[in-house]
Amino acid sequence: MEFSKIFLGNTALLVTVAYLANLIYKYALSRTSSSIKYISSVLLIIFCGWLSMFFGYNVSENVIFDLRIIPLIIATIAYSEPPTLVIIGASIGLSRLFFGVNEAAIAGCLNLCILGVAAAVLHVWMNRRNFGLMTQGLIAIIVINLLNCLDIAFLGVIPPQTYFIEIMPVTLPLSLVLSLIFSLILRDFQLERNRTVQIKHSNVLLSAQAEELHKAKIVLEERAKELAQSSQYKTEFLANMSHELRTPLNSIINFAQLISEEDEGHTKEEMAEYGTIIFQSGRELLTIINDILDLTKVEAGQLEIVKEDMNVSEIPQLLGMHFEHEAERGNIAFEMLLDQRLPQTMYTDPNRVQQILRNLLSNAFKFTHEGKVKLNIRLAQTGKEDESGDWIVFDVIDSGIGIPKGKQAYIFEAFKQADGSINRKYGGTGLGLSISRDLSRLLGGYIDLESEEGKGSRFSLHLPLLDAESI
């Protein structure tokens, strides 16, 4: 009867300690490192073994019966490292010496050391056989309890015959049953803790998914705004196009009609003037159509680049013939500077280079009311983002209206302008800079911009200096 009370008391005590340990883990150790958790759990197992002995049943002055083997059984199932089981067994055995060093204490210490080694061997064997967790628990309970009985009988101070006849028939069934009950209780604690961990993990995942959804929503809203803005820009572009197309077409139709009329009142000078207007209107119309076709080809990836040797020194002459008249008409100074270090030729597409420079110079003259426009062709040693090598830079500098800082990012985009009404005031499709940027990329270069509102702008076309042999 005394064995039953003490063993039940030991089990209740161990359950209480396990519950308190679960609370400590949940509120104090859950966020600590894995090594601290591991060491704390090992110390707790050893403490439980010592506590069982402290509240054990004293059969005589030196002999104590208790459930100190239950913590070792739990450790056999819980820990994956066999040396840990040897340490736990030896530590619980040594704690027996705290209650006095005598023959029974030494036998108890030796018993737990042997059981620790047996638990380590048993753990390795069960892992190799790939037993399930419940099977491992049952095997550990039975084997360690039986070994404990044999050690007590043959290593302890109680005669084997007395132990086998009077004590073991009571203590062994109690130990087996209580070990099983305690293991099931701990298993329930473990399942509850796993459920808590899974819930926390699920909450973290849900929070992360909610954050991702929020970010995706923001991205979608931004894209919706961009689409709405793009639609608005295209609407403004079409409105400008209707004006730009209608003006030269009306001029061509009206003056062609005047020429076709048989009216002897028209002088040769008037007829020549009508022809000039028709010619200029046709050229403006062709420019608009070419811009739209070039943009379409670039977006479709069908624009061809034909590279060949281009004479760098001829560029100022070709552009000068094109823009000198426009400079004189607007009373604007037009300067062209050529770096003496420049090579004679470069390998690129001459037509596309001239197209880009014409677009840049056309904008410079269009938005400059007084002052000057300058084309500076120079040699540079580095390109964008510290790209090494020789580059030729074409700087188009004007003293015109300039571009506000906040709107400089838009002017290179198709259908976008720094001012939605700017084309109506100055004319043009607004596609020149977008086409020029795309052409510069196809040529292996880029365009950058420096501008200040009211103080003019500088557009710089950077092209790599290559020759046919390096391609």
ZAMARGU-4260 file (C-alpha; in steps of 0.2 Angstrom, whole numbers, plus 5000, padded with zeros to 4 digits):
<rodrens>
0) 5000/5000/5000 | 5014/5012/5004 | 5022/5009/4987 | 5006/5014/4978 | 5004/5030/4988
5) 5022/5035/4985 | 5022/5030/4966 | 5006/5039/4964 | 5013/5054/4973 | 5029/5054/4962
10) 5018/5053/4946 | 5007/5068/4952 | 5023/5078/4956 | 5031/5074/4939 | 5015/5079/4930
15) 5015/5096/4940 | 5033/5099/4936 | 5029/5095/4918 | 5015/5107/4917 | 5025/5121/4925
20) 5039/5117/4913 | 5027/5119/4899 | 5021/5136/4905 | 5039/5142/4908 | 5043/5136/4890
25) 5028/5145/4883 | 5031/5162/4891 | 5050/5162/4895 | 5059/5150/4884 | 5050/5150/4867
30) 5060/5164/4860 | 5077/5159/4866 | 5090/5150/4856 | 5089/5131/4852 | 5104/5127/4863
35) 5097/5136/4878 | 5081/5126/4876 | 5090/5110/4874 | 5101/5112/4890 | 5086/5118/4900
40) 5076/5102/4895 | 5091/5091/4900 | 5093/5100/4917 | 5074/5098/4920 | 5075/5079/4917
45) 5089/5077/4929 | 5079/5088/4942 | 5064/5077/4940 | 5074/5062/4944 | 5081/5070/4959
50) 5064/5076/4965 | 5057/5058/4963 | 5070/5052/4975 | 5067/5067/4987 | 5049/5062/4989
55) 5052/5043/4988 | 5048/5029/5000 | 5061/5024/5012 | 5060/5005/5014 | 5074/5006/5027
60) 5086/5020/5033 | 5096/5019/5017 | 5085/5011/5004 | 5073/5023/4993 | 5060/5017/4981
65) 5054/5029/4969 | 5050/5033/4950 | 5067/5040/4946 | 5067/5030/4930 | 5052/5039/4922
70) 5062/5054/4917 | 5075/5043/4909 | 5061/5034/4899 | 5054/5050/4893 | 5072/5056/4888
75) 5074/5040/4878 | 5060/5045/4867 | 5062/5063/4867 | 5081/5065/4863 | 5090/5061/4847
80) 5108/5061/4853 | 5112/5044/4863 | 5126/5053/4873 | 5113/5064/4880 | 5104/5049/4888
85) 5121/5043/4895 | 5123/5060/4903 | 5105/5060/4910 | 5107/5043/4917 | 5124/5046/4926
90) 5117/5063/4932 | 5102/5056/4940 | 5113/5042/4947 | 5125/5055/4955 | 5110/5065/4962
95) 5106/5049/4973 | 5122/5052/4982 | 5115/5069/4989 | 5105/5059/5001 | 5120/5051/5009
100) 5134/5041/5003 | 5132/5022/5008 | 5131/5005/5000 | 5113/5008/4994 | 5117/5025/4987
105) 5131/5018/4977 | 5121/5004/4970 | 5107/5016/4965 | 5120/5027/4956 | 5127/5012/4947
110) 5110/5007/4942 | 5106/5023/4934 | 5122/5024/4925 | 5119/5007/4918 | 5101/5012/4913
115) 5108/5027/4905 | 5119/5017/4894 | 5105/5004/4890 | 5094/5019/4885 | 5107/5025/4873
120) 5109/5008/4865 | 5090/5005/4865 | 5087/5022/4856 | 5100/5018/4842 | 5092/5001/4840
125) 5074/5008/4839 | 5079/5021/4826 | 5088/5008/4815 | 5072/4998/4815 | 5061/5014/4811
130) 5048/5011/4825 | 5034/5023/4827 | 5034/5035/4842 | 5021/5025/4851 | 5030/5009/4848
135) 5046/5017/4854 | 5038/5023/4870 | 5031/5006/4874 | 5047/4997/4871 | 5057/5010/4882
140) 5044/5008/4896 | 5045/4989/4896 | 5064/4987/4894 | 5070/5000/4906 | 5058/4995/4920
145) 5064/4976/4918 | 5082/4981/4918 | 5079/4992/4933 | 5071/4977/4942 | 5086/4966/4938
150) 5099/4979/4943 | 5090/4981/4960 | 5089/4963/4963 | 5108/4959/4959 | 5116/4975/4962
155) 5106/4982/4977 | 5107/4979/4996 | 5090/4969/4996 | 5092/4950/4994 | 5086/4945/4977
160) 5074/4932/4984 | 5066/4945/4995 | 5065/4958/4981 | 5057/4946/4968 | 5044/4938/4980
165) 5039/4953/4991 | 5043/4970/4982 | 5044/4967/4963 | 5026/4960/4961 | 5020/4977/4968
170) 5033/4990/4961 | 5034/4983/4943 | 5016/4984/4938 | 5014/5001/4947 | 5030/5007/4938
175) 5024/5001/4921 | 5006/5008/4923 | 5012/5025/4930 | 5026/5026/4917 | 5013/5024/4903
180) 5001/5036/4911 | 5014/5049/4913 | 5020/5047/4895 | 5003/5049/4888 | 5001/5065/4898
185) 5017/5072/4892 | 5012/5066/4874 | 4996/5077/4876 | 5007/5092/4882 | 5017/5089/4867
190) 5003/5089/4855 | 4995/5104/4863 | 5012/5113/4861 | 5013/5108/4843 | 4996/5114/4840
195) 5001/5131/4847 | 5016/5132/4837 | 5006/5127/4821 | 4994/5141/4825 | 5007/5154/4828
200) 5015/5148/4811 | 4999/5149/4803 | 4996/5166/4810 | 5013/5172/4803 | 5009/5165/4786
205) 4992/5173/4786 | 5000/5190/4791 | 5013/5188/4777 | 5000/5183/4765 | 4989/5198/4770
210) 5005/5209/4768 | 5008/5202/4751 | 4990/5205/4746 | 4991/5222/4752 | 5007/5225/4742
215) 4998/5217/4727 | 4983/5228/4729 | 4994/5244/4730 | 5003/5238/4714 | 4987/5234/4705
220) 4980/5252/4710 | 4996/5260/4704 | 4995/5250/4687 | 4977/5255/4686 | 4982/5273/4688
225) 4996/5271/4675 | 4983/5263/4663 | 4971/5278/4666 | 4985/5290/4664 | 4991/5281/4648
230) 4974/5282/4641 | 4973/5300/4645 | 4990/5303/4637 | 4984/5294/4622 | 4968/5304/4621
235) 4978/5320/4622 | 4990/5313/4608 | 4976/5309/4597 | 4968/5326/4599 | 4985/5333/4595
240) 4987/5322/4580 | 4970/5327/4573 | 4976/5345/4574 | 4994/5341/4567 | 4987/5331/4553
245) 4973/5342/4549 | 4983/5358/4547 | 4995/5352/4533 | 4982/5342/4524 | 4970/5358/4524
250) 4985/5368/4517 | 4989/5355/4504 | 4970/5354/4499 | 4966/5372/4499 | 4982/5378/4489
255) 4981/5364/4477 | 4963/5369/4474 | 4969/5387/4471 | 4982/5381/4459 | 4969/5370/4450
260) 4957/5384/4447 | 4958/5393/4430 | 4960/5410/4436 | 4971/5421/4426 | 4973/5433/4441
265) 4986/5422/4449 | 5004/5428/4446 | 5019/5418/4445 | 5025/5424/4462 | 5008/5418/4470
270) 5009/5401/4461 | 5027/5399/4467 | 5022/5404/4485 | 5007/5391/4484 | 5019/5378/4478
275) 5031/5382/4492 | 5017/5380/4505 | 5011/5364/4498 | 5029/5357/4499 | 5032/5363/4517
280) 5015/5356/4522 | 5018/5339/4513 | 5035/5338/4522 | 5027/5341/4539 | 5014/5328/4535
285) 5028/5316/4530 | 5038/5319/4546 | 5022/5316/4557 | 5019/5299/4547 | 5037/5294/4549
290) 5037/5297/4568 | 5022/5287/4570 | 5029/5273/4559 | 5046/5273/4568 | 5038/5272/4585
295) 5027/5257/4579 | 5042/5248/4572 | 5052/5251/4588 | 5038/5244/4599 | 5036/5229/4587
300) 5055/5226/4587 | 5055/5228/4568 | 5066/5243/4566 | 5082/5239/4557 | 5099/5246/4561
305) 5111/5246/4547 | 5129/5249/4554 | 5143/5256/4543 | 5158/5268/4545 | 5151/5286/4548
310) 5162/5301/4544 | 5161/5311/4561 | 5167/5327/4553 | 5153/5328/4541 | 5139/5328/4554
315) 5141/5347/4557 | 5140/5351/4539 | 5125/5340/4536 | 5115/5347/4551 | 5121/5365/4547
320) 5113/5364/4530 | 5097/5358/4539 | 5096/5371/4553 | 5105/5386/4548 | 5090/5393/4539
325) 5079/5390/4554 | 5092/5398/4565 | 5092/5414/4554 | 5073/5414/4554 | 5071/5414/4573
330) 5086/5425/4575 | 5095/5412/4586 | 5113/5409/4586 | 5118/5392/4581 | 5136/5385/4585
335) 5144/5368/4582 | 5160/5363/4590 | 5170/5347/4586 | 5183/5340/4598 | 5200/5339/4589
340) 5203/5322/4598 | 5189/5313/4588 | 5193/5299/4576 | 5189/5302/4558 | 5175/5288/4558
345) 5164/5278/4569 | 5155/5262/4566 | 5136/5265/4568 | 5120/5268/4558 | 5123/5286/4551
350) 5105/5288/4546 | 5098/5284/4564 | 5112/5295/4572 | 5107/5310/4561 | 5088/5306/4564
355) 5091/5307/4583 | 5102/5323/4582 | 5088/5331/4570 | 5075/5327/4583 | 5085/5335/4597
360) 5090/5350/4587 | 5072/5353/4581 | 5066/5353/4599 | 5080/5365/4604 | 5075/5377/4591
365) 5056/5375/4594 | 5058/5379/4612 | 5071/5393/4611 | 5064/5410/4608 | 5080/5419/4610
370) 5098/5416/4614 | 5107/5401/4606 | 5108/5383/4601 | 5124/5373/4602 | 5130/5356/4595
375) 5145/5350/4604 | 5153/5334/4598 | 5166/5327/4610 | 5176/5312/4616 | 5172/5304/4633
380) 5182/5290/4642 | 5167/5283/4651 | 5149/5280/4648 | 5134/5277/4659 | 5136/5268/4676
385) 5155/5269/4674 | 5155/5258/4658 | 5174/5259/4652 | 5179/5263/4635 | 5179/5277/4622
390) 5162/5286/4619 | 5157/5300/4607 | 5145/5312/4615 | 5134/5324/4605 | 5128/5338/4617
395) 5113/5348/4611 | 5112/5364/4622 | 5099/5377/4621 | 5094/5393/4631 | 5076/5389/4629
400) 5061/5387/4641 | 5069/5372/4650 | 5060/5358/4659 | 5054/5357/4677 | 5063/5344/4687
405) 5047/5335/4692 | 5042/5332/4674 | 5059/5327/4666 | 5055/5309/4668 | 5040/5310/4657
410) 5046/5318/4641 | 5055/5302/4635 | 5039/5292/4636 | 5028/5290/4621 | 5011/5300/4622
415) 5017/5309/4638 | 5023/5327/4639 | 5028/5339/4652 | 5013/5349/4648 | 4998/5341/4640
420) 4994/5356/4630 | 5012/5360/4624 | 5010/5352/4607 | 4995/5363/4603 | 5006/5379/4608
425) 5022/5373/4599 | 5016/5360/4587 | 5023/5343/4583 | 5018/5325/4588 | 5028/5324/4604
430) 5036/5307/4599 | 5053/5313/4594 | 5061/5311/4611 | 5053/5294/4613 | 5059/5288/4596
435) 5077/5296/4599 | 5078/5287/4616 | 5074/5270/4608 | 5085/5273/4593 | 5100/5277/4605
440) 5097/5260/4614 | 5097/5251/4598 | 5114/5259/4594 | 5121/5254/4610 | 5120/5271/4619
445) 5108/5282/4628 | 5102/5299/4631 | 5103/5309/4647 | 5096/5326/4651 | 5101/5341/4661
450) 5088/5355/4662 | 5082/5369/4673 | 5065/5378/4670 | 5068/5395/4662 | 5087/5392/4659
455) 5088/5380/4645 | 5092/5361/4643 | 5106/5350/4637 | 5102/5333/4629 | 5117/5322/4627
460) 5118/5307/4615 | 5131/5295/4621 | 5137/5282/4608 | 5151/5269/4610 | 5166/5272/4599
465) 5167/5256/4589 | 5175/5251/4573 | 5170/5237/4561 | 5184/5225/4567 | 5178/5226/4585
470) 5160/5220/4581
</rodrens>
